[in-house]
Amino acid sequence: MHIVVMGAGVIGTTTAYYLNQAGHEVTVIDRQPNVALETSFANAGQISPGYASPWAAPGVPLKAFKWIFQQHAPLAIKLTGDMYQYQWMIRMLAECNINRYQINKERMVRISEYSRDCLDQLRLDTGIHFDERQLGTLQLFRYQHQLDIAGKDTEVLKEEGVPFELLDKAGVIRVEPALALATVDFVGGLRLPNDQTGDCQKFTTELADLIQEKGVKFLFNTHIERLEFTHDAISAVVLKDGSKVQGDAYVMALGSYSHDMLKLLNIDAPVYPLKGYSITTKIIDASKAPVSTILDESYKIALTRFDDRIRVGGMAEINGFDHTLNIHREDTLLMVLEQLFPHASDISDAHFWTGLRPATPDGTPIVGQTFYKNLYTNTGHGTLGWTMSCGSAQLLTDIISNKTPKIEYDDLNVFRYV
């Protein structure tokens, strides 16, 4: 089949890779001049299946109210006057109970664990490199109540067979020695030894180069206007210049922009842009830098070691399609970096970035077929697009190719919102 993939971020590009591997002809369309230049460009860098959790959790509404008055809050809401923003937040609030949280977390861990296995195989098959490390990740707790909650939240990890370690302060320093120099105190951490790290943009670029050599066609600087459709099928992608791209099947992987495009087809795919930030700094003293990824639970910020750089990313703003750089967010990222790894990198030359993560109210991506027999979705991965990318792409390729997927998938498609 000839399959048209809309979007060339890490989700669209990995989808193209697996479809090509399955023997399909693939065309990828993106408005940017190359792959991974938006949300996938400078994310936090961690591949963390065990930490896959929805933002919609018990207690979050009260926390969100308190965060309004905090200078370095992990979540901020700015009302835009857009009715869809209100509707999305109401749907998210409906997921903030223990029953829905456990269901959603299980879905996210399931596809994330599978995705890491798929990435391992892809790396073996292709030999590509992207500053990758397989040294685990560590969730750092500054306060005892955070450690207590983590102990209760490991049931899903046990059920999914995910190895983990609950560590005291000495145990944390054993796996991340540079934290002995931290200027703030902490009580322990949750370590997932099977988690990984890597530069998502570098990975996506390397993978795109490889599949172009194998015949995948990329249409860059190409703007999509809409999808042309009949009563039960998509017939073409209509571009803004009036031309059309036709295929046998179509994959929606436009991230935060998927919702508006699918709305024109009367498909309810509640994907909303969750704005995040990162800084990237050059390491000047490797002995003071992290070994892998540390997730600061207090500020919801990840600090990831690449070969010669530290990427610090996190936070979330519900603020529509706003791409402005909020200098106060940079202050927060620099504060956490300097508290945990003082003098490890050159903060005077930090690269500050922002991107829009495509989030669903329940935190779970929307992967699978739609009401149209030849239209599929691979979108809504929120803050875990890098973590879930390979698994989502392999899963969707199996569905399109009429093969039996290796994981349960009926609860991942758009029909769960009907």
JOMO-V135802 format. One line per field, one symbol per residue. ss: DSSP state (2 for helix, 1 for strand, 0 for the rest). psi: psi as a letter, one per 20 degrees, with the letter a starting at -180 (. if undefined). burial: I if it has 24 or more other ideal C-beta (glycine too) atoms within 12 Angstrom, else O. A space follows every 10 residues. Layout:
ss->???
psi->???
burial->???
This chain:
ss->0111110002 2222222222 2000111110 0000000000 0000011022 2000000002 2222222000 0000111000 0022222222 2222000222 2222222222 2222222222 2222220000 0010001111 1002222222 2200222220 0000111122 2222202222 2000000111 1100011002 2222222222 2220001110 0001111110 0001111110 0001100011 1100222222 2220000000 1111111111 1110022200 0011110000 1111100011 1111111100 0000002222 2222222222 0000111111 1111111111 0000011110 0000111110 0222222222 2222222222 0000000000 00022220
psi->qopppopkah ghghghghgg hijqpppppq iriaqljdhi glaiiqnmgh joqqhnqpig ggghghhhjp hlqhpqpopi iohhgggghg hghiilrhgh ghgggggghg hgghhghggg hghghhjqql kqqmjrqpop phqhhghggh hhjjghgghi koqrpoqagh hghghmhiii jqjqqriaro poiirrrrog hggggghggg hhhjipppnr koppgrppqa hjqphqoprh jirqpqahrq poljcijhgh ghhijkpnnm pqpoprqqqp qppiohijrq gcppoohhjl ppopoagjrp poqbrppnkb lpjqoohhhh ggghggghgh mpkhrniilp opqqropoqq hiipropara hphjpqqnrk icjkgggigg ggggghgggh jkqoqirpih jiaiiii.
burial->OIIIIIIIII IIIIIIIIII IIOIOIIIII IIOIIIIIII IIIIIIIIII IIIIIIIIOI OOOIOOIOOO OIIIIIIOOO OOOIIOOIIO IIIOIIOOOI IIOIIIIIII IIIIIIIIII OIIOOIOIOI IIIOIIIIII IIOOOIIOOI OOIIOIIOOI OIOIIIIOIO OIIOIIOIIO OIOOOIIIII IIOIIIIIII IIIIIIIIOI IIOOOIIIIO OIOIOOIIIO OOOIIIIIIO OOOIIIIIII IIIIIIIIII IIOOIOIIII IIIIIIIIII IOIOOOOIII IIIIIIIIII IIIIIIOOII IIIIIIIIII IIOOOIOOII OIIIIIIIII IOIIIOIOOI IIIIIIIIII IIIIIIIIII IIOIIIIIII IIIIIIIIII IIIIIIIIII OOOOIOIOIO OIIIOIIO
